[in-house]
Amino acid sequence: MHNKVYEVSYDKVRETIIALKENEDFSLLLDITATDYLNYPDHTGERFAVVYILRDSTFKNEIIVKTMVDDSTLTLPTMSDIYYAADWGEREVFDQYGIIFEGHPNLKRILNHHQFKGHPLRKDYEITDRHICTHTEDLMDEMTPLLKEKGLEEDEVMLLNVGPSHPASHGTIRNLLAMEGETIASAVTEIGYLHRGFEKACETHTYNQIIPYTDRLNYCSAILNNIGFCKTVEEMLEVEIPDRAKFIRVIIGELSRIMDHAVCNAANCVDLGGLTNFWYIFNPRDEAYEVLSKLTGARLTNSYTRVGGLSYDLYDGFEEEVESVLKSTEKSIDDALSLIARNKIFLDRTQDVGVIKQDFAISAGITGPNLRSTGIAQDMRKDKPYYYYDSFDFDVVVGSHGDIYDRMMLRFEEMIQSIRIIRQAIKNMPGGAIITEDRAISLPPKDQVYGSIEGMMNQFKLVFEGVKVPKGEYYSATEAANGELGFYVVSDGSGTPHKVKCRPPCFYALGAYSKIIENTMLADAVITMASMNFIAGEFDR
């Protein structure tokens, strides 16, 4: 399979992006990344390429704009004035590869700390180098211009750090707020430095060895990351996984979506001051973990999929235990809504608070529940159906105002829609294999491994050399719990990828957060953050 790719020279890239946005309505910048072609087979010319992944307003079509960067300058024009999402996207490319984006308002590191030396995703970067951060930044290089825009001086506001050492910051996030009384005049967001080096690790592991790393992205719905990565590699291999594997992926994927939405809404209720709701919503989630633990052997990070299918078939009694989880979930939703649906305090704290406007959401690259809450019905399961999603009867849930209330209620309703999908998938579950029988992709049965030299050699080569993916570059995406989860993979034809780039939905949503909370109250910023469901492992990778 192939993406539509525009290859343009670096002096034409800006006008190409503008033309695609204005003339062909590619209004959503999904991601920006770069590739270092050092040691790439048969590559000639410039060493670095920058890639822009765009999606049109129908959400059905994506396009890749690729430009080789002049080795002598490593410079490209910024797109941050065209797409708000390019602000953080370009900062990441600068941080990891050292590409300069001229005209960027504040080109600085974003995933690595300010004392870090070098650019870690370059192929000649020594992976054993260690760079200790001895002091944190004051972030005034970002705050001062924001205050000037509002005609404010530093001594006219109170500067307040919210996080990272605070339970409401949901991970390593630090927000520097300029307060006028209780109102946030300006805000700057810093991700924090939890960076585990997911993309660098991918370059030294085979495709199946990468699957456990995907678990650690959004660990609240780990299997959805497994599925997204494997689907990308399978499309590059042009292999069709068995129908039974597709249905099982749908069931466990939707179960993971329910669990992810449950922890989001439960934590949001705690941040609002309602602990009872937390236990109502959280208990069925724990029951779901028991099911996944029996199925996969692990509770949180499941590593259940394999390139070409799944690692295990369903166990006896799986369907009945899943149905028990679904019934418990339905009751928990009813119980939670009975406490908040008509609660005056809840309505006052959530309605018309933390509003995301449609046009800003699109420009900022926001997808998933946060985008659907604004009234835009974007869902990869409907827009670009996979795994027979077009044959399941379910609704795309949309809000109308894009506030905290819409985001919370939307997630409750999406849990109900996921329950509908799971029940249909269980009812119509096909028999057959759970992994492709192509022995260039899947391990042979153990009786062949132990009983024949061919089987043993087959297993040995697959384990040590990995699945050989055809040479090329490819982007694919799925509808994860927080939005469009994409993987851009560059293969050199071996069993180890030359490059893997994860497009995490949380990263761009967090990039927009500081604008969303401007002119709101401090207490509202806390629940706005909770309602947008930021998962540190996903945006920090």
C-alpha positions as CSV (number, residue, x, y, z in Angstrom):
1,M,0.0,0.0,0.0
2,H,1.2,3.5,-0.7
3,N,0.4,7.1,0.5
4,K,0.0,10.0,-1.8
5,V,3.3,11.8,-1.6
6,Y,4.3,15.3,-2.9
7,E,8.1,15.5,-3.2
8,V,9.0,19.2,-3.4
9,S,12.2,21.2,-3.2
10,Y,12.9,23.0,0.0
11,D,12.4,26.4,-1.6
12,K,8.9,25.4,-2.7
13,V,7.7,23.6,0.4
14,R,5.9,26.6,2.0
15,E,4.0,27.6,-1.1
16,T,3.0,23.9,-1.6
17,I,1.6,23.6,1.9
18,I,-0.3,26.9,1.5
19,A,-1.8,25.7,-1.8
20,L,-2.8,22.4,-0.4
21,K,-4.6,24.1,2.5
22,E,-6.3,26.8,0.6
23,N,-7.0,25.1,-2.7
24,E,-7.5,21.4,-1.8
25,D,-8.8,22.0,1.8
26,F,-6.0,20.0,3.6
27,S,-7.0,21.8,6.8
28,L,-5.5,19.5,9.4
29,L,-1.7,19.2,10.0
30,L,-1.4,15.8,11.5
31,D,2.3,15.7,12.1
32,I,5.8,17.0,11.2
33,T,8.8,14.7,11.3
34,A,12.2,14.2,9.7
35,T,14.2,11.3,8.4
36,D,18.0,10.9,8.6
37,Y,19.1,8.9,5.6
38,L,22.6,8.3,6.8
39,N,23.4,4.6,6.0
40,Y,20.1,4.2,4.2
41,P,20.6,1.7,1.3
42,D,21.2,3.3,-2.2
43,H,20.4,6.8,-0.9
44,T,22.0,9.7,-2.7
45,G,21.7,13.5,-2.2
46,E,20.9,15.4,0.9
47,R,21.0,13.6,4.2
48,F,17.8,14.9,5.9
49,A,14.2,15.0,4.7
50,V,11.3,16.8,6.5
51,V,7.8,15.3,6.2
52,Y,4.5,17.0,6.6
53,I,1.4,14.8,7.0
54,L,-1.9,16.5,6.2
55,R,-5.5,15.5,6.3
56,D,-8.4,17.1,4.3
57,S,-11.6,18.4,5.8
58,T,-13.5,15.2,4.9
59,F,-11.0,13.3,7.2
60,K,-10.9,10.5,4.5
61,N,-7.7,11.5,2.7
62,E,-4.2,12.2,3.9
63,I,-1.2,13.4,1.9
64,I,2.5,13.5,2.7
65,V,4.6,16.5,1.6
66,K,8.3,15.5,1.7
67,T,11.2,17.8,1.1
68,M,15.0,17.2,1.3
69,V,16.8,19.7,3.4
70,D,19.8,21.6,2.1
71,D,22.8,20.0,4.0
72,S,24.7,23.3,4.0
73,T,22.0,25.2,6.0
74,L,19.6,22.6,7.4
75,T,16.9,25.3,7.2
76,L,13.3,25.4,6.1
77,P,10.6,28.1,6.5
78,T,8.2,27.8,9.4
79,M,4.6,26.7,9.0
80,S,3.6,27.9,12.4
81,D,1.7,30.8,11.0
82,I,-0.3,28.5,8.7
83,Y,-1.1,25.7,11.2
84,Y,-1.1,26.3,15.0
85,A,0.0,22.6,15.3
86,A,3.3,23.4,13.5
87,D,4.6,25.3,16.6
88,W,5.2,22.2,18.7
89,G,5.7,20.0,15.6
90,E,8.6,22.0,14.4
91,R,10.1,22.3,17.9
92,E,10.2,18.5,18.1
93,V,11.9,18.2,14.7
94,F,14.5,20.8,15.8
95,D,15.0,19.1,19.1
96,Q,15.5,15.6,17.7
97,Y,17.2,16.3,14.3
98,G,18.5,19.9,14.5
99,I,16.5,21.3,11.5
100,I,16.1,25.1,11.7
101,F,12.6,26.5,10.9
102,E,13.1,30.2,10.0
103,G,10.4,32.5,11.4
104,H,9.3,30.1,14.2
105,P,8.3,32.3,17.2
106,N,10.4,30.3,19.7
107,L,12.4,27.4,18.3
108,K,13.7,25.5,21.3
109,R,13.8,22.0,22.7
110,I,10.6,20.4,23.7
111,L,11.1,16.7,24.5
112,N,14.7,17.0,25.8
113,H,15.8,19.4,28.4
114,H,17.6,22.7,27.6
115,Q,21.0,21.5,28.7
116,F,20.8,18.5,26.3
117,K,23.6,18.4,23.8
118,G,23.2,17.1,20.2
119,H,20.1,15.7,18.4
120,P,19.3,12.2,19.5
121,L,17.4,10.9,16.4
122,R,20.4,11.6,14.1
123,K,21.9,8.3,13.1
124,D,25.4,9.4,14.3
125,Y,24.2,10.3,17.8
126,E,25.9,8.2,20.4
127,I,23.1,6.5,22.3
128,T,25.2,6.1,25.4
129,D,25.7,9.9,25.8
130,R,24.2,11.2,29.1
131,H,23.2,14.8,29.6
132,I,22.3,15.8,33.1
133,C,19.8,18.6,33.7
134,T,21.1,20.6,36.7
135,H,18.5,23.4,36.7
136,T,15.1,24.1,35.2
137,E,14.2,26.9,32.9
138,D,12.1,29.9,34.1
139,L,10.1,29.8,30.8
140,M,10.1,33.6,30.6
141,D,11.4,33.5,27.0
142,E,7.9,32.2,26.2
143,M,5.9,34.1,28.8
144,T,7.3,37.7,28.2
145,P,6.1,37.9,24.5
146,L,2.6,36.7,25.6
147,L,2.4,39.3,28.3
148,K,3.5,42.0,25.8
149,E,0.7,41.0,23.4
150,K,-1.7,41.7,26.2
151,G,-0.1,45.0,27.2
152,L,1.0,43.5,30.6
153,E,4.3,43.9,32.5
154,E,5.8,41.1,34.6
155,D,5.3,43.1,37.8
156,E,1.5,43.4,37.0
157,V,0.9,39.7,37.3
158,M,1.6,36.9,39.7
159,L,3.6,34.0,38.1
160,L,2.4,30.6,39.3
161,N,3.7,27.1,38.5
162,V,1.1,24.5,38.4
163,G,2.8,21.1,38.3
164,P,4.7,18.9,37.8
165,S,4.7,17.9,41.4
166,H,0.9,18.0,41.7
167,P,-1.7,15.3,41.3
168,A,-3.8,17.5,39.1
169,S,-1.0,17.9,36.6
170,H,-1.5,14.3,35.4
171,G,2.1,13.4,35.0
172,T,5.2,15.5,34.3
173,I,3.3,18.6,32.9
174,R,4.4,22.0,34.1
175,N,2.2,25.0,33.5
176,L,3.6,28.5,34.1
177,L,0.6,30.8,34.6
178,A,0.4,34.6,34.7
179,M,-2.4,35.4,37.0
180,E,-4.5,38.5,37.3
181,G,-6.3,37.8,40.5
182,E,-8.0,34.4,39.9
183,T,-7.9,34.8,36.1
184,I,-5.2,33.3,33.9
185,A,-3.9,36.1,31.6
186,S,-1.3,33.9,29.8
187,A,0.0,30.4,30.1
188,V,3.1,28.4,29.0
189,T,3.1,24.6,29.0
190,E,6.2,22.5,29.4
191,I,5.9,18.7,28.8
192,G,8.6,17.6,31.2
193,Y,11.4,15.2,30.6
194,L,10.1,11.7,31.0
195,H,11.3,10.9,27.5
196,R,11.9,7.2,27.1
197,G,13.4,7.3,23.6
198,F,10.6,5.3,22.0
199,E,11.6,6.2,18.4
200,K,15.3,5.7,19.0
201,A,14.7,2.3,20.6
202,C,12.6,1.3,17.5
203,E,15.7,1.7,15.3
204,T,17.5,-1.2,17.1
205,H,14.7,-3.7,17.5
206,T,12.7,-5.9,15.1
207,Y,9.1,-5.0,14.3
208,N,7.7,-7.5,16.8
209,Q,10.1,-6.5,19.5
210,I,8.7,-2.9,19.2
211,I,5.2,-4.0,20.3
212,P,6.0,-3.9,24.0
213,Y,7.3,-0.3,23.6
214,T,4.0,0.8,22.1
215,D,2.3,-0.4,25.3
216,R,4.1,2.4,27.1
217,L,2.7,5.2,25.0
218,N,-0.9,5.5,26.2
219,Y,-0.7,3.0,28.9
220,C,-4.4,3.6,29.8
221,S,-5.4,1.7,26.6
222,A,-2.2,-0.1,25.7
223,I,-3.8,-2.6,23.2
224,L,-5.0,0.2,21.0
225,N,-1.3,1.2,20.5
226,N,-0.4,-2.4,19.7
227,I,-3.1,-2.5,17.1
228,G,-2.2,0.8,15.5
229,F,1.5,-0.1,15.1
230,C,0.8,-3.7,13.8
231,K,-1.8,-2.4,11.4
232,T,0.8,0.0,9.8
233,V,3.4,-2.7,9.4
234,E,0.8,-5.2,8.0
235,E,-0.3,-2.6,5.4
236,M,3.4,-2.2,4.4
237,L,3.6,-6.0,4.0
238,E,0.3,-6.0,2.2
239,V,-0.8,-8.9,4.3
240,E,-4.5,-9.4,5.2
241,I,-4.9,-10.7,8.8
242,P,-7.5,-13.4,9.4
243,D,-11.1,-12.2,10.1
244,R,-11.1,-13.8,13.6
245,A,-8.0,-11.7,14.4
246,K,-9.8,-8.6,13.2
247,F,-12.9,-9.2,15.3
248,I,-10.8,-9.9,18.4
249,R,-8.8,-6.7,17.8
250,V,-12.1,-4.8,17.6
251,I,-13.4,-6.4,20.9
252,I,-10.2,-5.8,22.9
253,G,-9.7,-2.4,21.3
254,E,-13.1,-1.2,22.2
255,L,-12.7,-2.6,25.7
256,S,-9.5,-0.6,26.0
257,R,-11.4,2.5,24.8
258,I,-14.0,2.0,27.6
259,M,-11.2,1.6,30.2
260,D,-9.4,4.8,28.9
261,H,-12.6,6.9,29.0
262,A,-13.4,5.5,32.4
263,V,-10.1,6.6,33.9
264,C,-10.4,10.0,32.3
265,N,-13.9,10.7,33.6
266,A,-13.2,9.2,37.0
267,A,-10.1,11.4,37.4
268,N,-12.1,14.4,36.2
269,C,-14.7,13.7,38.9
270,V,-11.9,13.7,41.5
271,D,-10.5,17.0,40.3
272,L,-14.1,18.3,40.6
273,G,-14.2,17.1,44.2
274,G,-16.4,14.1,43.8
275,L,-14.6,10.9,45.0
276,T,-17.7,8.7,45.0
277,N,-18.0,8.9,41.2
278,F,-14.4,7.8,40.9
279,W,-15.2,4.5,42.6
280,Y,-18.4,3.9,40.6
281,I,-16.6,4.4,37.3
282,F,-13.3,2.8,38.3
283,N,-14.5,-0.6,39.7
284,P,-15.7,-2.0,36.3
285,R,-12.3,-0.9,34.8
286,D,-10.5,-3.1,37.3
287,E,-12.8,-6.0,36.3
288,A,-11.8,-5.4,32.6
289,Y,-8.2,-5.6,33.6
290,E,-8.8,-9.0,35.1
291,V,-10.2,-10.2,31.7
292,L,-7.2,-8.7,29.8
293,S,-4.8,-10.3,32.3
294,K,-6.3,-13.7,31.7
295,L,-6.2,-13.2,27.9
296,T,-2.7,-11.7,27.5
297,G,-0.8,-12.6,30.7
298,A,-0.4,-8.9,31.7
299,R,-2.8,-6.3,33.3
300,L,-1.5,-3.0,32.1
301,T,1.0,-3.4,29.2
302,N,-0.4,-6.3,27.3
303,S,1.8,-6.8,24.2
304,Y,-1.0,-8.9,22.8
305,T,-0.9,-8.3,19.1
306,R,1.7,-9.6,16.6
307,V,2.5,-8.5,13.1
308,G,0.1,-10.6,11.2
309,G,-2.4,-11.3,13.9
310,L,-2.5,-12.1,17.7
311,S,-0.4,-14.0,20.1
312,Y,-3.2,-16.1,21.7
313,D,-6.8,-17.1,20.9
314,L,-9.6,-16.4,23.3
315,Y,-9.8,-18.5,26.4
316,D,-12.9,-20.5,27.4
317,G,-15.5,-18.3,29.1
318,F,-14.0,-15.1,27.6
319,E,-17.4,-14.0,26.1
320,E,-19.3,-14.4,29.4
321,E,-16.6,-12.5,31.4
322,V,-16.6,-9.6,28.9
323,E,-20.4,-9.5,29.0
324,S,-20.1,-9.2,32.8
325,V,-17.7,-6.3,32.4
326,L,-20.1,-4.6,30.0
327,K,-23.0,-4.9,32.4
328,S,-20.9,-3.5,35.2
329,T,-19.9,-0.6,33.0
330,E,-23.5,0.2,32.1
331,K,-24.4,0.2,35.7
332,S,-21.5,2.4,36.7
333,I,-22.4,4.9,34.0
334,D,-26.0,5.1,35.2
335,D,-24.8,5.4,38.8
336,A,-22.3,8.2,38.0
337,L,-24.8,10.1,35.9
338,S,-27.4,9.9,38.6
339,L,-25.0,11.9,40.8
340,I,-23.9,14.5,38.3
341,A,-26.4,14.9,35.4
342,R,-28.6,17.3,37.3
343,N,-26.1,18.4,39.9
344,K,-26.0,22.2,39.9
345,I,-22.4,22.4,41.1
346,F,-21.2,20.0,38.4
347,L,-23.1,21.9,35.7
348,D,-21.7,25.2,36.8
349,R,-18.2,23.9,36.9
350,T,-18.3,22.2,33.5
351,Q,-20.7,24.1,31.2
352,D,-19.2,26.9,29.1
353,V,-15.8,26.3,30.7
354,G,-12.6,25.2,28.9
355,V,-14.2,25.8,25.5
356,I,-12.4,24.6,22.4
357,K,-13.5,26.4,19.2
358,Q,-13.9,24.3,16.0
359,D,-11.5,26.3,13.8
360,F,-8.8,26.4,16.5
361,A,-9.2,22.7,17.2
362,I,-8.5,21.9,13.5
363,S,-5.6,24.3,13.2
364,A,-4.1,22.9,16.4
365,G,-4.3,19.3,15.1
366,I,-6.7,18.2,17.8
367,T,-8.5,14.9,17.0
368,G,-10.7,12.4,18.8
369,P,-13.1,13.2,21.7
370,N,-11.7,16.6,22.1
371,L,-12.5,17.5,18.5
372,R,-15.8,15.7,18.4
373,S,-16.9,17.7,21.5
374,T,-16.8,20.8,19.3
375,G,-19.4,19.3,16.9
376,I,-17.1,17.9,14.3
377,A,-17.9,14.2,13.6
378,Q,-14.3,13.0,12.9
379,D,-13.7,9.3,13.7
380,M,-11.3,7.1,11.8
381,R,-13.6,4.1,12.4
382,K,-16.2,5.8,10.1
383,D,-14.0,8.1,7.9
384,K,-11.5,5.4,6.9
385,P,-13.0,2.1,8.2
386,Y,-10.8,-0.8,9.1
387,Y,-11.5,-4.3,10.6
388,Y,-15.1,-4.2,9.4
389,Y,-16.0,-1.1,11.4
390,D,-18.3,-0.1,8.5
391,S,-20.4,-3.2,9.2
392,F,-21.0,-2.4,12.9
393,D,-24.0,-0.5,14.0
394,F,-22.7,2.4,16.2
395,D,-23.0,6.2,16.3
396,V,-20.2,8.8,16.2
397,V,-20.9,10.9,19.3
398,V,-20.6,14.7,18.9
399,G,-20.9,17.6,21.2
400,S,-22.1,21.1,20.4
401,H,-20.0,23.6,22.5
402,G,-16.6,22.0,23.0
403,D,-16.6,22.6,26.8
404,I,-15.7,20.3,29.7
405,Y,-19.3,19.2,30.0
406,D,-19.4,18.1,26.3
407,R,-16.1,16.2,26.6
408,M,-17.2,14.3,29.7
409,M,-20.6,13.4,28.5
410,L,-19.2,12.5,25.1
411,R,-16.9,10.0,26.7
412,F,-19.7,8.5,28.7
413,E,-21.8,8.0,25.5
414,E,-18.7,6.7,23.6
415,M,-18.4,4.0,26.3
416,I,-22.0,3.0,25.5
417,Q,-21.3,2.9,21.8
418,S,-18.2,0.7,22.4
419,I,-20.4,-1.7,24.4
420,R,-22.7,-1.9,21.3
421,I,-19.7,-2.7,19.1
422,I,-18.3,-5.4,21.4
423,R,-21.6,-7.2,21.7
424,Q,-22.0,-7.2,17.9
425,A,-18.5,-8.5,17.4
426,I,-18.9,-11.3,19.9
427,K,-22.2,-12.3,18.4
428,N,-20.7,-12.5,14.9
429,M,-17.3,-13.8,15.8
430,P,-15.9,-15.9,13.0
431,G,-13.8,-19.1,13.5
432,G,-10.4,-19.8,12.0
433,A,-6.9,-18.8,12.6
434,I,-5.8,-15.8,14.7
435,I,-2.6,-15.1,12.8
436,T,-1.5,-15.3,9.2
437,E,0.0,-18.5,8.0
438,D,2.6,-16.7,5.9
439,R,5.8,-18.1,7.4
440,A,7.8,-15.1,6.4
441,I,5.7,-13.2,9.0
442,S,4.4,-15.5,11.7
443,L,6.2,-18.1,13.8
444,P,5.6,-21.7,12.8
445,P,3.7,-24.1,15.2
446,K,5.8,-25.5,18.0
447,D,5.5,-29.1,16.7
448,Q,7.2,-27.9,13.5
449,V,9.9,-26.0,15.5
450,Y,10.7,-29.1,17.6
451,G,10.1,-31.7,14.9
452,S,11.8,-30.4,11.8
453,I,14.9,-28.5,10.8
454,E,12.9,-26.2,8.5
455,G,10.6,-25.2,11.3
456,M,13.5,-24.6,13.7
457,M,15.3,-22.4,11.1
458,N,12.1,-20.6,10.3
459,Q,11.6,-19.7,14.0
460,F,15.3,-18.8,14.5
461,K,15.4,-16.4,11.5
462,L,12.2,-14.7,12.4
463,V,13.2,-14.2,16.1
464,F,16.7,-13.0,15.3
465,E,16.3,-11.1,12.0
466,G,12.6,-10.1,12.3
467,V,9.9,-9.7,9.7
468,K,11.4,-8.3,6.5
469,V,9.3,-5.3,5.6
470,P,9.6,-4.0,2.0
471,K,11.7,-0.9,1.5
472,G,9.6,2.3,1.6
473,E,7.9,4.9,3.7
474,Y,4.3,4.7,4.9
475,Y,1.8,6.4,7.3
476,S,-1.3,4.7,8.7
477,A,-3.6,5.6,11.5
478,T,-6.3,4.2,13.8
479,E,-8.9,5.8,16.1
480,A,-7.3,5.5,19.5
481,A,-9.0,6.5,22.7
482,N,-7.7,10.1,22.5
483,G,-7.9,10.5,18.7
484,E,-5.9,9.8,15.6
485,L,-2.9,7.6,16.5
486,G,-0.6,7.4,13.5
487,F,2.7,5.7,12.8
488,Y,5.1,6.8,10.1
489,V,7.5,4.0,9.3
490,V,10.6,4.1,7.1
491,S,11.8,0.6,6.1
492,D,15.2,-0.2,4.5
493,G,14.0,-3.7,3.7
494,S,15.5,-5.4,6.7
495,G,13.7,-6.8,9.8
496,T,14.5,-3.6,11.8
497,P,12.9,-0.2,10.9
498,H,15.1,2.6,9.7
499,K,12.7,5.0,11.5
500,V,9.4,4.9,13.4
501,K,7.5,8.1,14.2
502,C,4.5,8.0,16.4
503,R,1.8,10.6,15.9
504,P,0.3,10.8,19.4
505,P,-3.1,12.6,19.7
506,C,-2.2,13.9,23.2
507,F,0.9,15.8,21.9
508,Y,-1.0,18.3,19.8
509,A,-3.9,18.6,22.2
510,L,-1.4,19.6,25.0
511,G,0.2,22.1,22.6
512,A,-3.2,23.8,22.4
513,Y,-3.9,23.7,26.1
514,S,-2.2,26.9,27.1
515,K,-4.4,28.9,24.7
516,I,-7.6,27.1,25.8
517,I,-7.2,28.1,29.4
518,E,-6.4,31.8,28.8
519,N,-9.0,34.1,30.5
520,T,-10.4,31.2,32.6
521,M,-10.1,30.7,36.3
522,L,-7.3,28.8,37.9
523,A,-9.6,26.1,39.3
524,D,-11.1,25.7,35.8
525,A,-7.6,25.1,34.3
526,V,-7.3,22.0,36.5
527,I,-10.5,20.3,35.3
528,T,-9.9,21.5,31.7
529,M,-6.7,19.5,31.7
530,A,-8.4,16.5,33.2
531,S,-11.2,16.6,30.6
532,M,-8.7,16.7,27.7
533,N,-7.2,13.4,29.0
534,F,-3.5,14.0,28.6
535,I,-1.4,10.8,29.0
536,A,2.3,11.6,29.8
537,G,3.7,8.5,28.1
538,E,2.0,9.4,24.9
539,F,3.1,12.9,24.3
540,D,6.5,12.4,25.9
541,R,7.2,9.0,24.3
